[in-house]
Amino acid sequence: MKSIKKILLSISLLVLILGIIIGASQVVYKRFDLTSDKRYTLSPTTLQLLKRIKTPIGIKVLLKGNIPTEYKRLQTETLQLLEEYRAANRNIHFDFINPLEGKEDNSQLQALSMQGFTPLMITSSQGGRTSEEYILPWAILTMGDRQERVSLLRNKLGASTQEKIQFSVQNLEYAFSDALYKLLLEKQKSIAVIRSNGTLPDVEIADFLRLEQNYYHLAPFVLDSVATAPQKTLKQLSTFQLCIIAKPTVAFTDEQKQVLDQYIMNGGRVLWLLDPVAASMDELFRQKGRTMAMPQDLNLVDMLFKYGVRLNYDLINDWYFTQIVVAQGSGSQTQYTPIPWVYSPMILSANNHMINKNLDGIRLQFVSSIDTLSNGIKKSVLLSSSPLSKLEGTPKEIVLDFPEKTTEGYDKGNFPVAVLLEGSFTSAFKNRVKPIEQLENKDQSPPNKMIVISDGDIIRNDLQQGEPLELGYDKWTNQYFDNKAFLQNCVNYLLDDTDFLSLRNKKVSLPFLDKKTIEKDTTYWKSISFIIPLTTLILLGLVVRGWYRRQYS
């Protein structure tokens, strides 16, 4: 009888303790991240963003269905991240759906593709069988009548599937937080896109402009009015926080330079995308594989020299090259052959600054070297050519041909092609006769920054049937380069929007199973997974039986 009372007392005490724990969990809620890389710990930027959400936001993740093993990791990591979001703010609601479920034809797949949800076809082989599956690594965020798309899978040049998954998981928090930021954003900062002096037309920079329109006010700006109304032009330009000058081909007048100089002296930031050498792939193809690379005087040498850099009239010949596609033959016999192109280097980031961290390869065309000068301005080299590169002077004839088979002369390399300048700049017109005397002039700027890149084509997107393609995508080789992410980082940094740069640079390490080892040792591990639980269960039963017999015999 006493033993029964003890048992009932123990059970009552256990129920009471469990009740207290459950009640406390309703009041006090705490999650613990035990991973070494803290992948489930949301950044302060994300937490601050989530605090601003006061209305329900629905998230539909399209990654559901018959998903290959590798991509289940992406699905799992997405689920766990969204659980962290919901734990931080109960206005976040999410659901995983399969929009292709029950659809036997491809009509739904085509409809989703037309809406921008590009499907991914997975070909897998197992047990001698090959199968094809379509998955949709996308998510849709909805707040009221506003929507944002999130691509869960990021392309990485030359990466294996596992590397792409890891790269994508590292990008997940940034991707979702960036989409939430767009839903909540009230634009405040403005960017002027210079549309004079022969800069690139809108259609050739359309993809990057579309991206920046999500965050900032954009407006075209011409410097033609400087000749008649310089003070008014400067005043209008000064309403913009950033000025983008993309591949000008017509020299700037001294009056235009003075207005730009005073814009900088008043705190305006500039992203310079300049070509010191005029050379064009279009001209190369039109002239049957031959063209001249000529120095291009934009009348900016003295101005940039004063700020601390000099763009050289040379071309970088780099053995870390990308490919171009050349058509051979005619009519139905035409063949498209990719050939290596030493004047189109693939720049690999040094990861020495938050602007260039964790970026994939960046593609440039006919790029020149930049010299940094000593003048008290802080200079950070963001992009450099490879160690196996050399400089070629201009004028020079460019011939469409395979590169030399020797690396002789490619021993210096590491030539800067993108430089960040930070500090208090001195006016390029200090102690000089001013072209416009009536213009109010300052000789020193407040703490300021600018970025100089010696390739205007870094921002140029390809066209297909007159429509702009994604910046960084090569339609001929079907490869992706990270030009857009790099330029976006540049703009964010110049406009002091650096919070999201830390999210974009987040590192996550995922352990993956070795498929070959699994296939090789399948029988062994199946046996282990069957024998060990069964043996453990039998031993546990024997122990319990022995204890019971001793207790109640």
C-alpha positions in Angstrom: 0.0 0.0 0.0 2.9 2.3 0.8 4.5 1.6 -2.5 1.3 2.6 -4.3 1.1 5.9 -2.4 4.7 6.6 -3.2 4.0 6.0 -6.9 0.9 8.2 -6.9 2.9 10.9 -5.0 5.7 10.7 -7.6 3.3 10.9 -10.5 1.5 13.9 -8.9 4.8 15.7 -8.3 5.9 15.0 -11.9 2.6 16.3 -13.3 3.0 19.5 -11.1 6.5 20.1 -12.3 5.5 19.6 -15.9 2.6 22.0 -15.4 4.9 24.6 -14.0 7.3 24.2 -16.9 4.5 24.4 -19.5 3.0 27.5 -17.8 6.4 29.3 -17.6 7.1 28.5 -21.3 3.9 30.4 -22.2 5.3 33.5 -20.4 9.0 33.2 -21.0 10.2 32.2 -24.4 13.8 31.5 -25.3 15.5 29.8 -28.2 19.1 28.6 -28.0 21.5 28.5 -31.0 24.0 25.8 -30.4 25.6 25.8 -33.9 29.2 26.9 -34.1 28.6 29.4 -36.9 25.4 30.8 -35.2 23.4 30.3 -38.4 20.1 30.5 -36.5 21.0 33.7 -34.6 19.4 36.6 -36.4 21.5 39.7 -36.9 20.7 43.0 -35.1 19.8 44.5 -38.5 17.1 41.8 -39.0 15.8 42.1 -35.5 15.4 45.8 -35.8 13.6 45.3 -39.1 11.3 42.7 -37.6 10.4 45.1 -34.8 9.0 47.5 -37.4 6.4 45.0 -38.7 3.0 45.9 -37.3 0.7 44.2 -39.8 0.6 40.6 -40.9 3.1 39.5 -43.6 2.5 36.2 -45.4 5.3 34.2 -46.9 4.7 31.4 -49.4 7.7 29.2 -50.1 7.3 27.3 -53.4 10.0 24.8 -52.5 7.9 21.7 -51.7 7.2 18.4 -53.4 9.5 15.7 -54.7 12.8 17.5 -53.9 16.3 15.9 -54.4 18.3 15.3 -51.3 20.8 18.2 -51.9 18.0 20.7 -52.2 16.2 19.4 -49.1 19.0 21.1 -47.1 18.0 24.4 -48.7 14.3 23.6 -47.8 15.2 22.7 -44.2 17.4 25.8 -43.7 14.7 28.0 -45.1 12.1 26.5 -42.7 14.4 27.0 -39.7 15.2 30.6 -40.6 11.5 31.5 -41.1 10.8 29.9 -37.7 13.3 32.3 -36.2 11.5 35.2 -38.0 8.2 34.1 -36.6 9.6 33.7 -33.1 10.8 37.3 -33.2 7.5 38.6 -34.6 4.2 36.8 -34.6 3.0 38.9 -37.6 5.2 36.7 -39.8 3.2 33.8 -41.2 4.6 31.3 -43.7 3.6 28.2 -45.5 5.4 25.8 -47.9 3.4 24.9 -51.0 3.9 23.0 -54.2 2.3 25.0 -57.1 2.9 22.1 -59.5 1.1 19.5 -57.4 -1.6 17.8 -59.4 -0.6 19.5 -62.6 0.2 16.9 -65.2 0.9 19.4 -68.1 3.4 22.2 -68.2 0.9 25.0 -68.3 1.4 26.0 -64.6 5.1 25.8 -65.0 5.0 28.1 -68.0 2.7 30.5 -66.3 5.1 30.7 -63.3 8.0 31.2 -65.7 6.2 34.1 -67.3 5.8 35.7 -63.9 9.6 35.5 -63.3 9.6 32.4 -61.1 12.3 30.5 -63.2 12.1 26.8 -62.5 15.1 24.6 -61.9 15.3 21.3 -63.7 17.1 18.6 -61.7 18.5 15.5 -63.4 19.3 12.7 -61.0 20.6 9.2 -61.5 20.0 6.4 -59.0 20.2 2.7 -59.4 20.8 3.0 -63.1 17.7 5.2 -63.6 17.7 8.8 -64.7 14.8 11.1 -63.8 14.0 14.7 -64.3 12.3 16.9 -61.7 11.4 20.6 -61.7 11.6 22.6 -58.5 10.8 26.2 -57.8 13.4 27.7 -55.3 11.3 30.9 -54.8 9.3 32.6 -52.0 6.6 35.2 -52.2 6.2 37.8 -49.5 2.9 39.6 -49.3 1.9 42.6 -47.2 -1.5 44.0 -48.1 -1.4 44.7 -51.8 2.4 44.7 -52.0 4.4 41.7 -53.0 8.1 40.9 -53.2 9.8 37.8 -54.7 12.8 36.0 -53.1 15.1 33.8 -55.0 16.3 31.1 -52.6 19.0 29.7 -54.9 21.9 31.8 -55.9 24.1 30.9 -58.9 27.8 30.6 -58.3 30.2 30.4 -61.2 31.7 27.0 -61.7 30.3 25.7 -58.4 29.1 22.2 -57.6 25.5 21.7 -56.4 26.7 21.4 -52.8 28.7 24.7 -53.1 25.6 26.4 -54.6 23.5 25.2 -51.7 25.9 26.5 -49.2 26.3 29.8 -51.0 22.5 30.1 -51.1 22.0 29.3 -47.4 24.6 32.0 -46.5 22.4 34.4 -48.5 19.0 33.4 -47.0 18.8 35.8 -44.2 19.9 38.7 -46.5 17.4 37.6 -49.2 14.4 37.5 -46.8 15.4 40.6 -44.8 16.0 42.5 -48.0 12.5 41.6 -49.3 11.0 42.7 -45.9 12.9 45.9 -46.1 11.5 46.7 -49.6 8.0 46.1 -48.3 8.5 48.5 -45.4 10.7 51.0 -47.3 9.8 54.7 -47.6 12.4 56.0 -50.0 14.5 58.9 -48.8 17.8 59.0 -50.7 18.2 60.0 -54.3 20.6 59.0 -57.1 21.4 61.1 -60.2 22.2 59.1 -63.3 24.2 61.3 -65.6 22.7 61.3 -69.1 25.1 63.6 -70.9 28.7 63.3 -72.3 27.9 60.1 -74.2 27.1 57.9 -71.2 25.5 54.5 -71.6 21.8 54.6 -72.8 19.2 53.5 -70.3 18.4 50.2 -71.9 22.0 49.1 -71.4 22.0 49.8 -67.7 18.3 49.0 -67.2 18.7 45.9 -65.0 20.9 47.8 -62.5 18.5 50.8 -62.5 15.5 48.5 -61.9 17.4 47.0 -58.9 18.2 50.4 -57.4 14.7 51.7 -57.9 13.6 49.4 -55.2 15.6 51.3 -52.6 16.2 54.9 -53.9 14.7 57.6 -56.0 16.4 57.6 -59.4 16.4 60.5 -61.9 18.3 61.2 -65.1 20.5 64.3 -65.0 22.2 66.2 -67.8 25.1 68.6 -67.5 24.3 70.5 -70.7 22.7 73.4 -68.7 26.0 74.2 -67.0 26.9 76.5 -69.9 23.9 78.7 -69.3 22.9 78.2 -65.7 25.8 76.8 -63.7 24.5 77.9 -60.2 21.1 76.4 -60.8 22.6 73.2 -62.2 24.8 72.8 -59.1 21.8 73.5 -56.8 19.7 70.8 -58.6 22.5 68.3 -58.6 23.2 68.9 -54.9 19.7 67.5 -54.1 21.0 64.0 -54.9 23.2 62.1 -52.5 24.9 60.1 -55.2 25.9 60.6 -58.8 26.5 57.6 -61.2 28.6 58.4 -64.2 28.5 55.3 -66.5 31.0 55.1 -69.4 31.1 58.6 -70.8 32.6 58.9 -74.2 32.5 62.7 -74.7 35.0 64.9 -72.8 33.8 67.0 -69.9 34.1 70.7 -70.3 36.0 72.7 -67.6 32.6 74.2 -66.6 31.1 70.8 -66.1 34.1 69.6 -64.1 33.8 72.6 -61.8 30.1 71.8 -61.1 31.0 68.2 -60.4 33.9 69.3 -58.2 31.7 71.6 -56.2 29.1 68.9 -55.9 31.8 66.7 -54.2 33.0 69.7 -52.1 29.4 70.0 -50.8 29.3 66.3 -49.7 28.0 64.6 -52.9 29.3 61.1 -53.6 30.2 59.8 -57.1 30.5 56.4 -58.6 32.9 56.8 -61.5 32.7 54.1 -64.2 35.2 55.3 -66.8 37.0 53.9 -69.9 40.4 55.5 -70.4 40.7 53.5 -73.6 38.1 53.3 -76.3 37.6 49.7 -77.5 34.4 47.9 -78.3 33.4 44.2 -78.9 30.7 45.4 -81.3 33.4 47.2 -83.4 35.6 44.2 -83.2 32.9 41.9 -84.7 31.9 44.5 -87.3 35.5 44.9 -88.5 35.9 41.1 -88.9 38.0 40.5 -85.8 40.2 43.6 -85.9 39.9 47.0 -84.2 42.0 49.7 -82.7 42.1 50.4 -79.0 42.7 54.2 -78.7 43.3 56.4 -75.7 40.2 58.3 -74.7 40.6 61.8 -73.2 37.6 62.6 -71.0 39.3 65.7 -69.6 39.2 64.2 -66.1 42.9 63.5 -65.5 43.7 66.6 -63.4 40.5 66.3 -61.4 41.0 62.6 -60.4 44.7 63.2 -59.9 43.8 65.8 -57.3 41.5 63.3 -55.5 44.2 60.7 -55.4 44.0 58.4 -58.5 45.3 58.2 -62.1 43.6 56.2 -64.8 46.2 54.9 -67.3 45.8 54.7 -71.0 46.6 51.0 -71.2 44.8 47.6 -71.4 45.1 44.7 -69.0 45.9 41.4 -70.7 44.9 38.7 -68.1 45.3 34.9 -68.1 42.3 34.7 -65.7 40.1 35.4 -68.6 36.4 34.7 -69.5 35.2 33.4 -72.9 33.5 35.1 -75.8 31.5 33.3 -78.4 32.4 33.6 -82.1 30.2 32.6 -85.0 32.0 30.5 -87.7 30.5 29.6 -91.1 27.3 31.0 -92.6 23.6 30.1 -92.9 22.6 26.7 -91.5 26.3 25.8 -91.2 27.0 28.5 -88.6 28.7 27.2 -85.5 29.2 29.2 -82.3 32.6 28.6 -80.7 33.6 29.9 -77.3 37.2 31.2 -77.3 39.3 32.5 -74.4 39.5 36.3 -74.4 42.4 37.9 -72.4 40.9 41.4 -72.6 37.8 40.3 -70.7 39.3 39.3 -67.3 37.4 37.5 -64.5 38.2 39.4 -61.4 38.3 37.4 -58.1 37.7 39.4 -55.0 40.4 39.7 -52.4 37.7 39.9 -49.7 39.5 42.8 -48.0 36.5 45.1 -47.6 32.8 44.8 -46.8 32.1 45.9 -50.4 33.8 42.9 -52.0 33.3 40.2 -49.4 31.9 36.8 -50.5 31.5 37.8 -54.1 31.7 35.5 -57.1 33.8 36.3 -60.2 33.3 39.7 -61.8 33.6 40.2 -65.5 35.2 43.2 -67.0 35.9 44.2 -70.7 38.9 46.2 -72.0 39.8 47.4 -68.5 42.8 49.7 -67.7 45.0 50.0 -64.6 44.7 52.6 -61.9 47.5 54.2 -60.0 46.9 55.4 -56.4 48.7 58.7 -55.4 49.8 59.9 -52.0 47.7 62.8 -50.9 46.2 62.0 -47.4 43.1 60.3 -48.8 42.5 56.8 -47.6 42.5 54.4 -50.6 41.1 50.8 -50.6 41.7 48.7 -53.7 38.4 46.8 -54.2 39.3 44.9 -57.4 42.6 43.9 -59.0 43.7 41.9 -62.0 45.1 38.4 -61.4 48.8 37.8 -60.6 49.1 36.5 -64.2 48.4 39.7 -66.0 50.3 42.4 -67.9 49.8 45.9 -69.3 49.7 46.7 -73.0 50.1 50.3 -74.2 47.7 52.0 -76.6 47.1 52.8 -79.4 47.1 49.1 -80.1 45.4 46.8 -82.7 43.2 44.2 -81.1 43.0 41.0 -83.1 40.3 38.3 -82.4 42.4 35.2 -81.9 43.4 32.6 -79.3 45.9 33.9 -76.7 49.5 33.0 -76.7 50.4 29.7 -75.1 53.1 31.2 -73.0 52.8 33.2 -69.7 56.1 35.0 -70.3 55.8 38.6 -69.2 52.8 37.9 -67.0 54.8 38.1 -63.8 53.7 41.4 -62.2 49.9 41.5 -62.2 47.6 42.6 -59.4 46.9 45.9 -61.1 44.1 47.9 -59.4 40.9 48.4 -61.4 38.5 49.6 -58.7 39.5 51.9 -55.9 37.5 53.4 -53.0 38.6 56.9 -51.9 37.6 58.2 -48.4 38.5 61.4 -46.7 38.2 65.2 -47.0 38.9 66.0 -50.7 40.6 69.2 -51.9 39.0 71.0 -54.8 40.6 70.4 -58.2 40.2 74.1 -58.8 41.9 75.3 -55.6 44.5 78.1 -56.4 43.5 78.0 -60.1 41.6 80.3 -62.4 37.9 79.2 -62.2 36.1 78.6 -65.5 32.9 80.0 -63.8 33.8 82.9 -61.5 30.3 83.6 -60.3 29.9 80.0 -59.0 30.2 79.7 -55.2 33.4 77.7 -54.6 34.6 75.6 -51.7 38.2 74.4 -51.4 37.7 71.5 -49.1 34.9 68.9 -48.7 33.5 67.4 -45.5 34.4 63.7 -44.9 33.3 62.2 -48.2 33.9 59.1 -50.4 33.9 58.0 -54.0 34.6 54.9 -56.0 36.6 54.9 -59.3 36.3 51.9 -61.6 38.3 51.8 -64.9 35.7 49.9 -66.9 32.4 51.4 -67.9 31.1 48.1 -69.1 30.9 46.7 -65.6 27.4 48.1 -65.4 26.3 47.1 -68.9 23.7 44.4 -69.3 23.3 42.3 -72.5 20.2 42.7 -74.7 18.1 40.0 -76.3 15.6 41.1 -79.0 16.0 44.6 -77.7 15.1 43.7 -74.1 17.7 44.0 -71.2 18.9 40.8 -69.6 20.1 40.4 -66.0 23.3 42.3 -65.3 26.2 39.8 -65.1 24.5 37.1 -67.2 26.3 36.1 -70.4 23.6 34.9 -72.9 26.2 33.2 -75.1 28.0 31.1 -72.4 25.0 30.9 -70.0 27.3 32.0 -67.1 26.6 34.4 -64.3 29.0 36.9 -62.9 28.7 39.0 -59.8 28.8 42.5 -61.3 25.4 43.4 -60.0 26.1 42.4 -56.4 29.4 44.3 -56.4 27.8 47.5 -57.8 25.0 47.3 -55.4 27.5 47.0 -52.5 29.3 50.1 -53.9 26.0 52.1 -53.9 25.0 50.9 -50.5 28.4 51.8 -49.0 28.6 55.2 -50.7 25.1 56.0 -49.3 26.0 54.7 -45.8 23.5 51.9 -46.0 26.0 49.4 -44.6 23.7 47.4 -42.3 22.6 45.0 -45.1 26.2 44.5 -46.2 26.9 42.6 -43.0 24.0 40.3 -43.8 25.2 39.7 -47.4 28.6 38.7 -46.0 27.3 36.1 -43.5 29.2 32.8 -43.5 27.5 29.5 -42.9 29.2 26.0 -43.0 27.0 23.1 -44.0 28.1 19.5 -43.6 27.1 17.4 -46.6 27.0 13.6 -47.0 29.4 12.0 -49.4 27.3 10.3 -52.1 30.0 7.9 -53.3 30.7 6.7 -49.7 27.0 6.2 -49.1 26.5 4.1 -52.2 29.6 2.1 -51.4 28.7 1.3 -47.8 24.9 1.1 -48.2 24.6 -2.5 -47.0 26.9 -1.9 -44.0 25.0 1.1 -42.7 21.6 -0.6 -43.3 22.8 -3.5 -41.2 24.1 -1.2 -38.4 20.9 0.9 -38.4 18.9 -2.4 -38.0 21.0 -4.3 -35.5 22.0 -1.6 -33.0 18.4 -0.4 -32.2 17.2 -4.0 -32.0 20.1 -5.0 -29.7 19.6 -1.9 -27.5 15.9 -2.7 -27.2 16.5 -6.3 -26.1 19.2 -5.3 -23.6 16.9 -2.7 -22.2 14.1 -5.2 -21.9 16.3 -7.6 -20.0 17.5 -4.9 -17.6 13.9 -3.8 -16.8 12.8 -7.4 -16.3 15.6 -8.1 -13.9 14.9 -4.9 -11.9 11.2 -5.7 -11.8 11.9 -9.3 -10.5 14.3 -8.0 -7.8 11.8 -5.3 -6.7 8.7 -7.4 -6.4 9.9 -11.0 -5.9 
